[in-house]
């Protein structure tokens, strides 16, 4: 938790202790958000009085990561502690007289009307919220997103925020050009069943939901999306060859692979392995000249097992040629992100997709209108740290990649 949030909790401690109601309900919400563990909940609710429970909760929160403050605010709203929520975040106050933040500040704060309307339209800020002590809110430097939970990413509800292309281009004149029709192409390789080669089938619903989320996301970004399900090794190689020889041009190429894997290997339906490096090499400048100078993106979710065990293989060992040749023209303009843990999101026994894919879609939905790809992945990594996930990435991009949703 940052120092600003700690300061607000410290200065408002007396008010919070006296005013908190339904502390078990607040703890339930914070447990669902991943802020509290079962042991912490027991420690808090075992206290004999409501005020003792409130003190125990406020003692624990500052140690629970960067987003704990925002989840606490949301839990207060959800449990009808609205006045305390308004004190924590007066810029979203339901009562106008609280918007001046007099509880902690003598000087009233000024907030931009457009910003407040924007914030109200997308919900309370969750990551890196605006400071109560910094005057007006800048939505281009403030992360205003709802919490990332299993229910957050629903494929049919993905709606991108529109960017200001002119402003982005004026601030970043050397970014990749992304104005083609279509703007790019995405190929999704979705392998969830194997031909009885000792490789267990994967969670079909998690695969389907993740593929649907990616499809709708990239379609809104004006990408042509091709989905291939349960193909074998030869079918993938034929698909790659056809893409290399396809005369169509676009400003960006992306590939997502959802399958089983081990180390630097990805398994197709027939259990025939392919090296990740070999797949990526087929789209470098030498093998696919039409993509010269254009970003080539690879998102890999091919973890070694279904039990949540991480793949500890070093990224530099899987992709040695990129690390060796990253200053050469052949291996330039490549981006790779790789999940190293198999973790379908499960809510109420129902699969909600793979954590890595859904977290990426969630951050893209709320930030692609003003953040470039590397900033997007930084935010995904922040969520990964909070949720005990493992995501690795590397790149040889030569410019900033903005997706320009419009």
Secondary structure as UniProt FT lines:
FT   HELIX           3..11
FT   HELIX           13..19
FT   HELIX           23..32
FT   TURN            33..34
FT   HELIX           38..45
FT   HELIX           50..61
FT   TURN            62..63
FT   TURN            66..67
FT   HELIX           68..78
FT   TURN            79..80
FT   HELIX           82..88
FT   HELIX           90..92
FT   HELIX           96..100
FT   TURN            102..104
FT   HELIX           113..122
FT   TURN            132..133
FT   TURN            139..141
FT   TURN            150..152
FT   HELIX           155..157
FT   HELIX           165..171
FT   TURN            173..174
FT   STRAND          184..190
FT   HELIX           204..220
FT   TURN            221..222
FT   STRAND          223..229
FT   HELIX           233..245
FT   STRAND          252..262
FT   TURN            263..264
FT   STRAND          265..267
FT   TURN            269..270
FT   STRAND          273..275
FT   HELIX           276..281
FT   TURN            282..283
FT   TURN            285..287
FT   HELIX           289..291
FT   TURN            292..293
FT   STRAND          295..303
FT   HELIX           315..318
FT   HELIX           320..325
FT   TURN            326..327
FT   TURN            330..331
FT   STRAND          334..339
FT   STRAND          344..347
FT   TURN            348..349
FT   STRAND          350..354
FT   HELIX           355..367
FT   TURN            368..370
FT   HELIX           373..386
FT   TURN            387..388
FT   STRAND          391..395
//
